[in-house]
């Protein structure tokens, strides 16, 4: 699909958002999900999905609830992972061969403190500078405001080569209405803000990486195979069932997922091949 056709088909200037992420480190897509979609996912988060407290990245209050390994817990978000607008932006930033790194629904409660500024791509020991290999998306279910902890970002910091940053460095908070999506390059310094309001702040976080890196959530294990078999083919690929290299004894992992045959049916003992010489 050409760039001009892509714009028409998706109703979004993909090239604009890709350029913003590559240059300033982030971009905001307004009205990415409508109110009805937000309400359905919110209901699933509150009624279907087991959650945990988060005490990490500088917060000790326990006033953020998170549901990791989301793909194993609910089908309410599958259409979002596959949204062609999201896929086009992510592939524009990190390339064609991508997979899901993390999926998280979170709820930041009143009284939560500010996270430490951090880089999401810092977990992989790859020297800087390096090509972009992580692209993250954060979709607001509630309005993200200054007082309820809108995400702090440090624009252009994805171009810095230092692995440490002064926590007092100037940052901005990205205010955006419900349904908007913030995307950023994995090297950009950012942090969840302090919720000083009386309101909860819910959102959906989807991290994407190039497919040759090991994901933080081990999707091939964390999502049961009987659940994966019922998923669309594209979503299976995004979980890491890629046909690259040798695959499974020379076969596409999706074929092995279906028939559970891990030894290639065309493989025989040496005597068979000697007889054919």
Secondary structure, DSSP 4 states (H G I P E B T S, - for coil): --HHHHHHHHTS-HHHHHHHHHHHSEEEETTSS-HHHHHHHHHHHHHT---EE---TT--S--EEEE-SGGGT-STTHHHHT-HHHHHHHHHHH-SSEEEEEEEEEEEPTTPPPPPPB-GGGGS--PSS----EEEEEEESS-B-TTTTPPEE-TTGGG---S---TTS--EE--B-TT-EEEEETTS-EEPPP--SSS-EEEEEEEEEETTSPPSS-HHHHS-HHHHTTS-HHHHHHTT----TTTBTTB-HHHHHHH---S-TT---HHHHHHT-
